[in-house]
Amino acid sequence: RNIKFLEINPLIFEDQVEINEKQIIDKYEIEKSNYLIDEKREILQIITQDKTKATEFMNLIDKGDDFEKLAKKYFDLTKIDINIGFLEKSELPLDSSDQIFKANLNEVLGPIKTKFGFNIYKIINIAEKTEVNYTDAIKDIKEKLLKELSVEILFKKLDEIEDLIAEGSN
């Protein structure tokens, strides 16, 4: 068999793309939220159905005992078991999200009653809300627009090629 193919990459049309300031501003307004990173907190969490055990745990924490050692002793849980990672407020149960995001670093909260049981939390890290600076955001938007508009030109060219083939050209 004799097979011939043609590969056309949108990159070859980048020099034909013209981007104006209005396109950049419009795209930025649409994608502005992509350049904001919400606050996240790294959390240790213990969930139990036993309120008495949870209260005893918190009493020992208040006396200065170590959270991880008590988790091992009382619930047979390791740090891997209790570390639920960095989470945004929206990723937490509504019953406890406000309290967790008002708490200070290394603060222990609980027991908080949720639909899952009695939760005890410890905030071990806080990643503050950040925003990509405007210059970097605009640079990223220009690159995206360049790619998008190059693809549009490619599709226009492909339409022209299809029309020529339909007319009998080879």
C-alpha positions as CSV (number, residue, x, y, z in Angstrom):
1,R,0.0,0.0,0.0
2,N,1.1,3.5,-0.7
3,I,0.2,5.8,2.2
4,K,0.8,9.5,2.2
5,F,-0.1,11.9,5.0
6,L,0.4,15.5,5.9
7,E,1.0,16.7,9.4
8,I,0.0,20.3,10.1
9,N,0.9,21.8,13.4
10,P,-0.8,25.0,14.7
11,L,2.7,26.3,15.6
12,I,3.3,27.1,11.9
13,F,0.5,29.7,12.0
14,E,1.7,31.6,15.1
15,D,3.3,34.3,13.0
16,Q,-0.1,35.0,11.4
17,V,-1.8,35.6,14.7
18,E,-2.6,39.2,15.8
19,I,-3.5,39.8,19.4
20,N,-4.9,43.1,20.5
21,E,-5.2,44.6,24.0
22,K,-9.0,44.1,24.1
23,Q,-8.6,40.3,23.6
24,I,-6.0,40.1,26.4
25,I,-8.2,42.1,28.8
26,D,-11.4,40.1,27.9
27,K,-9.5,36.8,28.4
28,Y,-8.1,38.0,31.7
29,E,-11.5,38.9,33.0
30,I,-12.8,35.4,32.1
31,E,-9.9,33.6,33.6
32,K,-9.1,35.8,36.5
33,S,-10.1,33.2,39.1
34,N,-7.4,30.8,37.6
35,Y,-4.7,33.2,38.9
36,L,-6.0,33.2,42.5
37,I,-4.9,30.3,44.8
38,D,-7.2,30.0,47.9
39,E,-5.8,29.4,51.4
40,K,-5.1,25.8,52.2
41,R,-4.5,24.1,55.5
42,E,-2.7,20.8,56.2
43,I,-4.7,19.0,58.8
44,L,-4.4,16.0,61.0
45,Q,-7.9,14.4,61.6
46,I,-9.2,11.8,64.0
47,I,-12.8,10.6,63.7
48,T,-14.4,8.5,66.3
49,Q,-17.9,7.5,67.3
50,D,-16.9,7.4,71.0
51,K,-17.5,10.9,72.5
52,T,-15.9,9.8,75.8
53,K,-12.7,8.7,74.1
54,A,-12.7,12.0,72.1
55,T,-13.1,14.1,75.2
56,E,-10.4,12.2,77.1
57,F,-8.1,12.7,74.1
58,M,-8.8,16.5,74.1
59,N,-8.2,16.7,77.9
60,L,-4.7,15.1,77.4
61,I,-4.0,17.5,74.5
62,D,-4.9,20.4,76.7
63,K,-2.4,19.1,79.3
64,G,0.3,19.3,76.6
65,D,0.5,15.7,75.3
66,D,1.5,15.1,71.7
67,F,-1.3,14.7,69.2
68,E,0.4,12.0,67.1
69,K,1.4,9.9,70.1
70,L,-2.1,10.1,71.5
71,A,-3.6,9.1,68.1
72,K,-1.4,6.0,68.2
73,K,-2.2,5.2,71.8
74,Y,-6.0,5.8,71.8
75,F,-7.0,5.0,68.2
76,D,-4.0,3.0,66.8
77,L,-3.5,5.5,64.0
78,T,-0.2,6.7,62.5
79,K,0.6,10.1,61.1
80,I,-0.1,8.6,57.6
81,D,-3.6,7.6,58.8
82,I,-4.5,11.0,60.3
83,N,-2.9,13.4,57.8
84,I,-5.6,14.4,55.4
85,G,-3.2,16.8,53.5
86,F,-3.7,20.4,52.3
87,L,-7.4,21.2,51.9
88,E,-9.3,24.3,50.9
89,K,-12.2,25.4,53.0
90,S,-14.7,24.1,50.3
91,E,-13.3,20.6,50.6
92,L,-14.1,20.3,54.3
93,P,-17.5,19.4,55.9
94,L,-19.6,22.5,56.5
95,D,-19.9,21.6,60.2
96,S,-16.2,22.2,60.8
97,S,-14.8,24.2,57.9
98,D,-15.3,27.7,59.5
99,Q,-13.7,26.6,62.8
100,I,-10.7,25.0,61.0
101,F,-10.1,28.1,58.9
102,K,-10.4,30.4,61.9
103,A,-7.9,28.3,63.9
104,N,-4.2,29.1,64.4
105,L,-1.3,27.0,63.4
106,N,-0.8,24.0,65.7
107,E,-4.2,24.6,67.3
108,V,-6.2,21.5,68.1
109,L,-10.0,21.6,67.7
110,G,-12.7,19.3,68.8
111,P,-14.4,17.1,69.4
112,I,-16.7,18.5,66.7
113,K,-19.9,16.6,66.0
114,T,-20.4,15.9,62.3
115,K,-22.4,13.3,60.4
116,F,-19.3,11.1,60.4
117,G,-18.9,11.1,64.2
118,F,-16.8,13.2,66.6
119,N,-13.9,14.9,64.8
120,I,-10.7,16.2,66.3
121,Y,-8.4,18.3,64.1
122,K,-4.9,19.8,64.3
123,I,-3.8,22.5,61.9
124,I,-0.1,21.6,61.1
125,N,0.5,24.0,58.1
126,I,-1.1,27.0,56.5
127,A,-0.6,27.9,52.9
128,E,-1.8,31.5,52.6
129,K,-4.0,32.7,49.8
130,T,-1.9,33.9,46.9
131,E,-2.4,35.6,43.6
132,V,-0.2,35.3,40.4
133,N,1.1,38.8,39.7
134,Y,-0.6,40.7,36.9
135,T,2.5,40.7,34.6
136,D,2.8,36.9,34.7
137,A,-0.9,36.4,34.3
138,I,-0.9,38.6,31.2
139,K,2.1,36.7,29.8
140,D,0.3,33.4,30.3
141,I,-2.9,34.8,28.7
142,K,-0.9,36.0,25.6
143,E,0.5,32.5,25.2
144,K,-2.9,30.9,25.5
145,L,-4.4,33.3,23.0
146,L,-1.6,32.6,20.6
147,K,-2.2,28.9,20.8
148,E,-6.0,29.3,20.5
149,L,-5.8,31.6,17.6
150,S,-3.2,29.5,15.8
151,V,-5.6,26.5,16.1
152,E,-8.4,28.7,14.7
153,I,-6.2,29.6,11.6
154,L,-5.4,25.9,11.2
155,F,-9.1,24.9,11.1
156,K,-9.8,27.7,8.6
157,K,-6.9,26.3,6.4
158,L,-8.3,22.8,6.8
159,D,-11.7,24.0,5.7
160,E,-10.1,25.5,2.6
161,I,-8.3,22.2,1.9
162,E,-11.5,20.2,2.2
163,D,-13.3,22.6,-0.2
164,L,-10.5,22.2,-2.7
165,I,-10.7,18.4,-2.4
166,A,-14.5,18.5,-2.8
167,E,-13.9,20.5,-6.0
168,G,-11.7,17.8,-7.4
169,S,-8.2,19.2,-6.6
170,N,-5.6,16.7,-5.4
